[in-house]
Amino acid sequence: MLEFDKKDLKFIGPCPVCKSVFASANIKALKSRGATLLLHVDCSECESSLLVTLIKSNAGVITNVGVLTDLNKDDFSRFRDMPVITINDVLYFDSSSDKNDNFRIKK
């Protein structure tokens, strides 16, 4: 099993919104499984947030994938143990949309 350490965090790169360097204090590891690490990163300059996945190969090469998000660090803990949303859930939600207040109509 490959382990990550602090020096691996340099592969996160700058904020995609404002190009500022992320402070290590604003990087939180959310989940680690084998050679994959999921991080939540906050930019102290523009206040944007990212979910970043670091993947380390057997040769030590690190690949990262980042996605802008509106989730905060605590949201991940709250949502991770919830059941997966199925296609049936989506279809039910869509079919009942005229009966609930989940959709707002612009006036």
Secondary structure, 3 states (H helix, E strand, C coil): CCCCCHHHHHHHCCCCCCCCCCCHHHEEEEEEECCEEEEEEECCCCCCEEEEEEEECCCCCEEEEEEEECCCHHHHHHHCCCCCCCHHHHHHHHHCCCCCCCCCCCC
